[in-house]
Amino acid sequence: MHDLIRQVEATRSLGQGEQERLLQRAGLGDKDSQERLVAVNLGLVIRLAASRADQGLSMPDLVQEGSIGLVEAVRSFAAGGESDFVTFAERRVGAQMDQAIAIEAAAVRDEALLVTAATDYEHTQLVLRGELHREPLYDRHVALGGRMVDFGGWELPQQYTSIRDEHFAVRKAAGLFDISHMGRLAVEGAGAESYLQNLLTNDLSSLVPGHAIYTLMCQEDGGAIDDLVVYREAADRFLVVVNAANREKDIAWMRKHIPAGVSMDDQTNELSLIAFQGPQAHALLPGGSSPTEDIGYFAFRPGKVAGVSALISRTGYTGEDGFELFIDSKRVGDVWDAILAEGRAEGVLPAGLGARDATRLEAALRLYGNDMDETVNPRAGVITSGTHSFFLGHPIALAMMEGPSLRVGEKVTVEVRGREAPAEVVKLPFYRGSARSAVAPAKS
């Protein structure tokens, strides 16, 4: 058991090519590949079992026996008449994980660990089935120790070191986020402004080239299809950035309403997007970067970052100053490496989804799917987003209330997983960072 645990702790997520080679070798009977497959798929459950062995639970023995059984089953795969190794492995792993998680759920009350175990299991199954998209920077995330999870159908880093460290880096120096999972749609043509003006809630007529605006796209009944940012590149050309999980739905809605003479091109794959966010982001851009002092908040222009052509936008989702950088997917890795190399000595860290969610919530920025969706009307007394703020040192949450039912400073009671907890109504945002404006966009 201890040998297997050590192997699990040394095992990281697999790249696509490595995964395919591992599956092939395991299917042909290679023992090392089979054991690695077990470690990858049962990794978190085994770590969970090891951490609770002192409580006398039977889960470690269960996982050990199940792992040995899986290895033996895989060894016999080639001679067993199975035609699809991925399906075979998924079925065996899935059955064992279901059993392990069920037993753990009956014996342990630690909800956070159970959620993590279930998330890891679901992520493994999606990878085996090839249902997750990977960004151009995927291999760099893995090399940096990123814990990869499913987010809107994309395999993204939840964290690299710790969410706390990455959170503090964004607030004190700068953090570098990969947000290439978000959709990027180019809309152009003589009627492009009129088309988007009819489709979106904010007024685009006053938006001059080189500036962006946050807006909503709604159904006829007012339900929010998505929240998005529109960048006006020219009089008849726009770049629309949408949420990852909503991209296909958004494209379908937009194509349904698009008039003759207007075109829409999905540039998500060829155009990557990274965000460099923090009070020192401007000062820590690498050599070979264009001047940015005169780029205002929610303004953008073409330039260079580390000598690579980019669209440099002073926008973000953390409440801090910084930039979102649109870069050709073939060159985005060069820029990512240069930013980290330039800033690491000053406290710059790569930052994952955990830090992104914590910082956006401190800045009181909404998240689609939590704080809004197609069905949202005012719901009295419902907490929509919440987290523990490492930076502020206490929990924070957004709630949807019928105004003016509560006033700033009032003491209230909230229910947290069946327990009552005291809270205080405060003025938003919870934290005002270095962003040049108090108004900022919502994304996910």
PAVEX-983927 format. One record per residue (C-alpha): residue in one letter; y negated, z negated, x. Coordinates in steps of 0.2 Angstrom, whole numbers, padded with zeros to 4 digits, always signed. Last residue first. Example, Ala and Ser with C-alpha at 12.3 -4.5 7.8 and 13.67 -1.06 7.14 Angstrom:
<atoms>
S+0005-0036+0068/A+0022-0039+0062/
</atoms>
This chain:
<atoms>
S-0166+0079-0082/K-0184+0082-0084/A-0200+0074-0091/P-0217+0079-0084/A-0231+0068-0077/V-0247+0061-0083/A-0255+0047-0073/S-0261+0061-0061/R-0261+0062-0042/A-0244+0055-0040/S-0244+0040-0028/G-0235+0028-0039/R-0239+0019-0055/Y-0225+0007-0059/F-0219+0001-0077/P-0229+0016-0084/L-0232+0011-0097/K-0240-0005-0105/V-0228-0019-0107/V-0218-0027-0121/E-0208-0042-0114/A-0190-0046-0114/P-0177-0060-0117/A-0159-0056-0118/E-0146-0057-0132/R-0128-0053-0128/G-0117-0039-0136/R-0118-0027-0123/V-0137-0030-0120/E-0146-0035-0136/V-0165-0036-0135/T-0176-0051-0139/V-0195-0049-0139/K-0210-0057-0131/E-0227-0048-0135/G-0238-0044-0121/V-0242-0026-0126/R-0240-0025-0145/L-0225-0022-0157/S-0223-0014-0174/P-0238-0001-0171/G-0228+0009-0171/E-0210+0012-0176/M-0200+0010-0160/M-0191+0020-0148/A-0187+0010-0132/L-0189+0012-0114/A-0181-0001-0102/I-0184-0011-0087/P-0173-0024-0078/H-0181-0035-0063/G-0185-0034-0045/L-0199-0021-0046/F-0191-0010-0032/F-0173-0013-0037/S-0177-0009-0055/H-0162-0013-0065/T-0159+0001-0078/G-0163+0006-0096/S-0166+0022-0106/T-0165+0024-0125/I-0167+0007-0132/V-0167+0008-0151/G-0178-0004-0161/A-0185+0008-0174/R-0179+0026-0173/P-0193+0039-0173/N-0185+0056-0176/V-0173+0063-0163/T-0159+0075-0169/E-0162+0089-0156/D-0163+0078-0142/M-0175+0064-0135/D-0175+0048-0125/N-0157+0049-0119/G-0151+0067-0120/Y-0167+0073-0111/L-0174+0060-0100/R-0192+0053-0102/L-0204+0048-0088/A-0209+0030-0089/A-0214+0030-0070/E-0201+0016-0068/L-0189+0026-0077/R-0192+0041-0066/T-0189+0030-0051/A-0172+0023-0057/D-0165+0040-0063/R-0169+0049-0047/A-0162+0034-0036/G-0146+0036-0046/L-0145+0055-0045/G-0146+0056-0026/A-0158+0053-0012/P-0158+0061+0005/L-0168+0048+0016/V-0185+0048+0024/G-0189+0032+0033/E-0201+0038+0047/A-0187+0041+0059/R-0178+0052+0046/G-0194+0063+0042/E-0193+0078+0054/A-0174+0079+0054/L-0173+0077+0035/I-0186+0090+0031/A-0178+0102+0044/D-0161+0100+0037/W-0166+0104+0019/V-0177+0118+0025/D-0163+0127+0034/G-0151+0123+0019/V-0163+0132+0007/R-0162+0148+0017/K-0148+0158+0007/S-0153+0150-0009/D-0171+0157-0008/I-0183+0143-0010/F-0192+0134-0024/L-0199+0118-0017/E-0204+0103-0028/F-0217+0093-0020/G-0224+0076-0017/D-0234+0062-0024/E-0225+0048-0033/G-0221+0045-0051/T-0203+0050-0048/Y-0201+0067-0058/G-0211+0079-0048/T-0224+0092-0047/R-0235+0098-0033/S-0227+0115-0032/I-0223+0125-0016/L-0215+0142-0019/A-0206+0145-0003/S-0205+0156+0012/V-0196+0148+0027/G-0206+0143+0043/A-0202+0124+0040/V-0209+0126+0023/K-0219+0142+0020/G-0232+0147+0006/P-0232+0153-0011/R-0243+0143-0023/F-0242+0128-0035/A-0253+0117-0046/F-0246+0103-0057/Y-0256+0090-0046/G-0268+0100-0035/I-0264+0110-0020/D-0279+0108-0008/E-0270+0097+0005/T-0255+0108+0006/P-0256+0117+0022/S-0241+0129+0025/S-0226+0122+0034/G-0220+0128+0052/G-0218+0110+0057/P-0209+0098+0045/L-0218+0090+0029/L-0220+0072+0033/A-0238+0070+0030/H-0237+0077+0012/A-0221+0067+0008/Q-0228+0051+0014/P-0232+0043-0004/G-0215+0050-0010/Q-0205+0065-0016/F-0198+0080-0008/A-0189+0090-0022/I-0177+0104-0020/L-0175+0120-0030/S-0164+0135-0026/L-0167+0153-0031/E-0152+0165-0031/N-0141+0155-0043/T-0154+0149-0055/Q-0163+0166-0057/D-0159+0169-0075/D-0170+0184-0079/M-0180+0186-0095/S-0189+0202-0100/V-0203+0205-0113/G-0207+0223-0119/A-0197+0221-0135/P-0198+0203-0142/I-0187+0188-0137/H-0183+0176-0151/K-0164+0176-0150/R-0165+0178-0131/M-0175+0161-0130/W-0162+0152-0141/A-0147+0159-0131/I-0156+0155-0114/D-0160+0137-0120/K-0142+0134-0125/E-0135+0141-0108/R-0148+0130-0098/N-0146+0114-0108/A-0135+0104-0096/A-0146+0109-0082/N-0163+0106-0089/V-0175+0120-0089/V-0188+0127-0077/V-0198+0142-0084/L-0206+0154-0071/F-0220+0165-0079/R-0227+0183-0077/D-0239+0192-0088/A-0256+0184-0082/A-0248+0179-0065/E-0237+0165-0058/R-0239+0154-0073/Y-0226+0139-0071/V-0218+0132-0086/V-0210+0115-0086/L-0196+0110-0098/D-0191+0098-0112/D-0176+0105-0122/I-0170+0109-0140/A-0181+0095-0147/G-0179+0093-0166/G-0195+0099-0174/D-0187+0106-0190/E-0189+0124-0184/Q-0181+0120-0168/C-0191+0114-0153/M-0195+0119-0135/L-0206+0106-0127/T-0219+0106-0114/Y-0225+0102-0096/I-0238+0113-0089/A-0239+0123-0072/H-0253+0130-0062/G-0255+0145-0050/P-0260+0157-0063/V-0271+0149-0076/L-0265+0139-0091/S-0278+0140-0105/S-0267+0151-0116/L-0252+0141-0113/D-0255+0128-0127/N-0240+0116-0128/T-0227+0116-0141/L-0216+0131-0135/L-0208+0146-0143/N-0224+0155-0151/Q-0234+0152-0135/L-0219+0158-0124/Y-0219+0175-0133/S-0238+0177-0133/E-0238+0173-0115/A-0224+0186-0111/G-0231+0200-0122/A-0236+0212-0107/G-0220+0208-0098/E-0212+0193-0089/V-0201+0178-0090/A-0191+0172-0075/L-0179+0158-0079/R-0174+0144-0067/G-0161+0131-0073/M-0159+0114-0066/H-0144+0112-0055/S-0155+0116-0039/I-0162+0098-0040/D-0157+0093-0022/F-0168+0077-0019/L-0177+0072-0003/G-0184+0055-0003/A-0201+0049+0004/A-0209+0035+0013/K-0211+0018+0004/R-0207+0022-0015/V-0195+0036-0012/A-0187+0027+0003/F-0185+0011-0008/H-0175+0021-0021/E-0164+0028-0008/D-0160+0011-0001/R-0157+0004-0018/I-0146+0018-0023/S-0135+0015-0008/T-0130+0027+0006/Y-0127+0044-0001/Q-0129+0042-0020/Q-0124+0051-0036/P-0122+0067-0027/L-0120+0082-0038/E-0106+0093-0045/W-0113+0102-0059/G-0108+0103-0077/G-0123+0093-0083/F-0120+0080-0070/D-0102+0078-0064/V-0101+0066-0049/M-0101+0068-0030/R-0103+0052-0019/G-0113+0059-0005/G-0108+0055+0013/L-0120+0066+0022/A-0106+0079+0025/V-0102+0079+0007/H-0121+0083+0003/R-0122+0096+0016/D-0106+0105+0009/Y-0114+0105-0008/L-0131+0112-0002/P-0129+0129-0011/E-0125+0121-0027/R-0108+0119-0035/H-0103+0122-0053/L-0090+0111-0060/E-0076+0118-0071/G-0063+0123-0057/R-0049+0114-0066/L-0045+0103-0052/V-0064+0099-0050/L-0065+0094-0068/Q-0050+0083-0067/T-0057+0074-0052/H-0074+0071-0061/E-0065+0064-0076/Y-0056+0051-0065/D-0071+0047-0055/T-0081+0044-0071/A-0067+0033-0078/A-0067+0022-0063/T-0085+0021-0063/V-0086+0016-0081/L-0072+0003-0078/L-0082-0004-0063/A-0097-0006-0073/E-0088-0014-0088/D-0081-0028-0078/R-0070-0037-0091/V-0053-0034-0082/A-0035-0036-0089/A-0034-0024-0104/A-0046-0011-0096/E-0036-0012-0080/I-0020-0008-0089/A-0028+0007-0098/I-0036+0013-0082/A-0019+0013-0073/Q-0010+0022-0087/D-0023+0036-0090/M-0024+0038-0071/Q-0005+0040-0070/A-0005+0053-0084/G-0020+0062-0077/V-0012+0063-0059/R+0004+0071-0066/R-0004+0083-0078/E-0018+0088-0065/A-0004+0091-0051/F+0006+0102-0063/T-0009+0112-0069/V-0015+0115-0051/F+0002+0119-0046/D+0004+0133-0058/S+0022+0141-0060/E+0033+0126-0060/G+0051+0130-0058/G+0056+0114-0049/A+0059+0120-0032/A+0041+0122-0026/F+0036+0106-0035/S+0049+0095-0027/R+0037+0088-0015/V+0024+0086-0028/A+0035+0074-0038/E+0039+0064-0023/V+0021+0062-0019/L+0017+0058-0038/G+0031+0044-0038/I+0024+0036-0022/S+0007+0036-0030/G+0013+0029-0046/E+0023+0015-0037/Q+0007+0011-0027/V-0004+0012-0043/L+0007+0000-0053/D+0009-0012-0039/P-0010-0013-0036/M-0012-0015-0055/S-0001-0030-0058/L-0016-0042-0057/G-0014-0058-0047/Q-0033-0061-0046/D-0032-0059-0027/A-0027-0040-0029/R-0044-0037-0038/S-0053-0028-0024/A-0037-0018-0019/A-0035-0012-0037/L-0052-0005-0038/R-0050+0003-0021/I-0034+0011-0028/V-0042+0016-0044/L-0056+0024-0034/G-0045+0034-0023/L-0032+0040-0036/N-0036+0059-0035/V-0042+0060-0017/A-0028+0049-0010/V-0014+0057-0020/L-0020+0074-0013/R-0021+0067+0004/E-0003+0061+0002/Q+0003+0079-0003/S-0007+0087+0011/D+0002+0076+0024/K+0019+0079+0016/D+0018+0098+0016/G+0030+0103+0002/L+0024+0121-0002/G+0014+0115-0016/A+0005+0103-0005/R+0000+0117+0007/Q-0007+0127-0007/L-0016+0112-0015/L-0024+0108+0002/R-0029+0125+0005/E-0038+0127-0011/Q-0047+0110-0009/E-0052+0114+0008/G-0060+0130+0002/Q-0069+0122-0012/G-0075+0107-0002/L-0066+0091-0004/S-0073+0074-0008/R-0071+0061+0005/T-0056+0052+0011/A-0057+0038+0024/E-0056+0024+0011/V-0041+0033+0003/Q-0032+0033+0019/R-0035+0015+0022/I-0029+0011+0004/L-0013+0021+0007/D-0009+0012+0023/H-0012-0005+0014/M+0000+0000+0000/
</atoms>
